[in-house]
């Protein structure tokens, strides 16, 4: 589900001038899993939507999954997206297999203008618990 903003090819040709995300515009993240009830050992998808992104800006959307029991990361992936005129971009992450027990989904949205990920470029953060079901025998 790519954003409907600026194309990377246009940017490479120099037709687009990228700018930093405006400080006065707030962003929000929405995360969903598909299917909603995740089963251990089965693949699933994480849908991450960023709300409040602006055209002519580039963003890095990052998602990770960590075990609640020991805080070890078991999955992480990111994607660079362009801002859009309607203010919403989304990415669908394919997770090859779920882990049994409770996990924590952590999602971040960064402004890629500076090329660095730090607390100054962090625009939105979302942490959400998820109980993964054990398959029936």
N, C-alpha and C positions, 0 to 999 in steps of 0.2 A: 504494500500500500504506500507507494512513494508520494512525497509531497508534490503539490502542483505549482511549485515556485520556479525559480530560475534553473535552467538546464546547465549541467556541468560543461557541455560542449560550448555553449554561448560564453561561459566564463573563460574557458581556455582561449577562445578567439578574441578576448578582450572587449566583448560587447557589453559586459556587465561590470559595474563597479560595486564591489562588496563593501559593506559598512558594518560597524559594530551594532549589536542589539541596543536600542535606545533604553537608557536607564529608567525612564518613566513608564515603560511598557512591562507589565507583569506577565509572567508565564506560569503555566500550570501543567502538570502531568496527569494522565489518566492511564491506568494499566488494567488489562483484562487477560484472562487465560482462556484458551480454546482447546479442549472443552473447558467449561467452567469448573467441573469436578475432575481434577487431575488424578490419574491412577498411577501408582508406582510401576516403573518398568515400561511404561508406554510413552511414546512421543507426545508432545503438546506444543502449543504456540503461545507466545507472549505478545500481546498487542500493546504497543506503547504509543500514545498520542500526546503531542505537545500542543498546547493551546496558548496563543499569544505571540507566535513567531511572526516576523515581519519580512516582506520582500527585501531582496538585496542583502540578506544576512545568511550566514551559514551556521549550522548547529550540529553538535555531536550528541546523539541520543545513546545512552549507555544503560544496559540492564545487567544485573547479576543476581545469582541465586546463591544463598548461603544456608547451610544447615543451622537450625536454631540450637541444636544441642551443643555444638562445639565451635560455631561461628566460622567454619571452613567454607570457602567459596567452592562451589561445585560447577558453576557455569557463569560465563560472562561473555558479552558480545556488545559491539557498538556499531553505529551506522551514522554516516554524515549525511545530513539532509539540508535542503535549501528552504529558506522561508517562503511563505506563500501569501497571496493576496487575501485569502479568506482567514488567515491566522491560525490554521490547523495543519499539522503534518503528522503522519503516522508511519510506523514501521512494524512489521510482523517478524518476530524472531522465532526460528524453528529450534526447539529444544529436543535433542534426540531421545532422551529418556528422563523420566521423573525419578526422584529418590523417595524412599519411604519415610514417613514422618513429617513433622512440621519444618517448613523452610521459611526464609525471609526473602522476598523479592525487593531489590533495591534498584531504583531507577533515577537517572540523573540527566539533566539537560544542560549542555555547556554552549556558550557562545564561542565559535571557532575563529573569530576575527584575529585574535592575538596568536593563535596556534598553540596555546598552552592551556592545560586544564588545571585550574586552581580555584580557590574560593572566590576570587574576583570574577572568574568566567562562569561560575556555577549560577544558572538562572532558576533552576527548579530541582527539587529533590523529593522523592516519594519512597517510603519504606512500608511494606505491607506483608503481614504474615499470611501463610497459606498452608493449610493442612492437606497433605497428599494422602489419598486413600490407598490402602493396601488392597490388592485384587482379591476377590473371593476365590476360594479353592473349589 
